Amino acid sequence: MIKKNVTLTNKLGIHVRPASLISKTASKYKSNFLIRKDDMEINGKSVMGIMMLGAGKDTELELVFDGVDEQEMMEDIVKLFEDKFGEE
């Protein structure tokens, strides 16, 4: 299991496009992927779940990866956040 904290730095936070990118990328892997915000924990492969987080700019999230390809999955997902989902 790998846990990684990330902060949303893109201007609009998580909206439909970033949620779709996260879900699509995560779905390529066998590992489980959870996103935690405050008291919420959602399946990171679910676009609707990701949208329900209501995560705006500067929100801190905990990403949890667990499974056979967790390292590769973590690297790809974290890169999306670092690249601001291709925005700005």
N, C-alpha and C positions, 0 to 999 in steps of 0.2 A: 504494500500500500504506500502510495506517495501522496503527500499533502503539500499544496503550494498556495500561498496567498498572492493575489494579484489585485491591483487597483485599476479601475477603469479610467483611462486617460483620454479616450476619444470624446469629442464635444457633446455628443448626444447620448452617451451611455449605451445601454443595450436596448435596441429597438429591433424591428423585424429582420433587417439585413444581418447584423451581428449574431442574432439568435439563430438564424438559418445557417450561417457559416460555422458556428460552434457545433450545432447539431449534426450537420453534414460531415464535418471533420471527425467528430466523436464516433459517428456511426460506422466509420471505416474500421474501427477497432473492436476486438472482442471484449476488452476490459470494461468494467463498470466505471461510470463517471458521474460523480455527484458535484453539485455546486451548492455551497452554503452561504447564506447571507443572514446575519442576525440569527433568528430562531427558525428560519426557513431552510429546508434541504430539498433540492429537486434533482430529478434525473437530467443530467447534462446532455442526454441524447434527445430530449423532448423540446421542440421549439416552444410549445405552449408553456411548459414548465419554466423555461428560461425567461420568457416574456413576463410571467407572473412574478418574477423577482422584483420587477420595477427598479432595476439598478441604473441609476444615473451616473453622470460624471463624478469622479473621485470616490465612488463606492468601492469598498474593499470586499472581495469575495474570497472564500476558501474553496479551492478545487481539490477534489479527492479522486484519485485514480487507483483502481484495484483490479489486477488481472495479469494475464500472461504477457500482454504488450503495453503495460502501464507506462513504461519509460518513454517509448516512442509516442504514445498518445499524449502524454504530458508535454513533451517537447513541441508537438504540432499545435496543441491548444494554447499553450503559453505564447507561442509565436504569434498567434492571431491577436492576442491581447497586446503584445508588445508592438505589433504593427498597426495598432488602432483599427483593426478590421478593414484596412485599406482606405480609411477615411482621413481627411485633413491633409 
